[in-house]
Every structure is written in C-alpha cells, then in structure tokens.
C-alpha cells in the first residue's frame, strides 16, 4: 500500500474524506411559497432566496427553485441555528443558508412580481458551479 493509499484509508476511516462537493452560500431570507390559482387550486410550490437591499430597504429576489420534493424543504441546523435548504441543482449538491425564513400562500407568483423591483438580468443569482472538466483539464 502506498503512502497516498494509506492516507486515503485513514481519511475514509475517520470520516473526513469529502465524497462530493457541496456548494454552500448564504442569503438573508428563504421563502417557501405555495401558489394557488383564482379558484384556490394548488398550482406549484417554490423556494425563493432573497438578499436585503439597504439602499432600497427591501428584500430582492436573488434566485428561486421549484420545490419538487419534501427533502428540499429548509430545516433549522441545530448547531448554527440557521435554516438550510439542500438539494441537487442539476448535477451539483447545493446548500443555501439563511437566518430568516417565511412560508407564504399566494394567488400570484412572488418571483414574477419581484421583477418590477429588480429585473431578472440584474439579480445576483446563486453561485454557478464549475464543471469537473473546467476544474481538472
């Protein structure tokens, strides 16, 4: 067994070898939104991520994702006390943290309404993953 193999075995045994990359970032507010039509029929669920704008004195949508599985629902991390949403975003495991969370039930899409305050093309968006091919040529 080579030195590298021994080192890897030790890391695996200790549980410290990362098995996959997780993109972790923070926002100021996470919103779980349940959208209904004018007849009260459920249309979709989504998670919106907001940053606070001190100059505008309001939250601006940074990004949003459809809520497709209960495992995507944010939960409170017992150690940090922050709320975390973790899910596979295309091929990357993503974790977004916030100190504040809210849940809303609306008959409109808050993300679409937020475009009047800050157009989509001006949003900061979530970090873009770097593909394995880009990282290791």
N, C-alpha and C positions, 0 to 999 in steps of 0.2 A: 504494500500500500504506500503510495507516495505521500509526501507531506501535505499536498493540497487535498488529497482524498481523506487523510486523517483529519485535517482541519474542517472539511465539509461535514464529515461524520460527527465531529464534536458539535458543530453548529446545529446540525439536524437534531442530535440528541438533546441539546439544550433548548431547542425550540426557537432559536433566534434567526434561522435562515429564512429570509423572506421568500415565500413561494410565488408571489406575484406582486407587481407594483400596484399601489393604491394611490390615486390622485386625490389629495386632501386639500381642501381650501375652505375659507370661511366667508360667510355673508352676514349681514346684520339681521335678517329676518327670513324665516321659511314659512310659507303659507301652503296649507293643504286646502285646495279648493274643490268643491263639489258643484258642478254646473248643471242646472236644470233648464228645460225649455219653458215656454209660457204656459204649458198645461201641467207643469210640475213633474214632468217625466225626466228621470235622470238621464243626462247626456254623456258626461265624462267626469273623471277626476284628474286633477293635475297637481303638481308641486311647483310653486313659484319661489324663486330666490331673489331677494331684494338687497340692495345696498342703500344706506341712508345718505341723502344728499344734504349736507349742511347749508349750502347756498340756496337750495330750493325748499329746504325744511320739509322734506317728504321722502318717502321711500321710492326708489326707482327699480323697476324690474330689471334684473340682471340676466336671468335666464329662466326657463321653465321646462318641465318634462312631464309627459303623461304619466299618471300613476297607474301602472298596469298590474301590479302585484302587491299584496299586503306587506311583503318584505321590504318594499320601498318606503313605507310609512316611517317618518322620522321617529326616533326614540331618544330618550334622555340618557346620555352616557353617565353612569354613576360616579365616575372618577372626576371628569371635568365639569359635570353639571350642564354641559351644552347639549343641544339637540343635534342629532346626526341623521342624515339620510344617506344610505349606502345602496348602490345599485350598479349593474353593468350598463354603462353608457357606450353603446356599440361594443367595442372589444376591450374597453378599459374599465377596471373597477374604480368607481368614483365615490368619494365620501365628502359631503358638504356639511359644514357645522355652522350653527348659529346659536346665539344666546337667547333669542326670542322666536317663538313660534305662534302661529294662529291658524285656526280652521274656520273656513267660511263656506256658506251655502248661498249660491247666487243664481240669478236667471240671466246672467251675462258673463262674458269671459273677461276676468280682470286683466289678463295679459294684453288683450286687444285694446281695452280701454286705456291701459297704461301707455300705449304707443302715442297718445296725444300729448303726454308729458315728456316722454323721451322716445324718439323713433328707434325702431329696432336696430338700424345701422349705427346708432350712437351708443348702444349698450356695450358694457364691458364684457359680457358673456363669461362663461366658465372657462377655465384653462383648457387649451387644446392639447390633447395627448400627442406625444412624439412617437411615431411608429417604431417598432423594433428595427426595421430596416434603416430608419434615419439615425437611430442611436448607435447601431453597430454596422458600419458599412463593410 
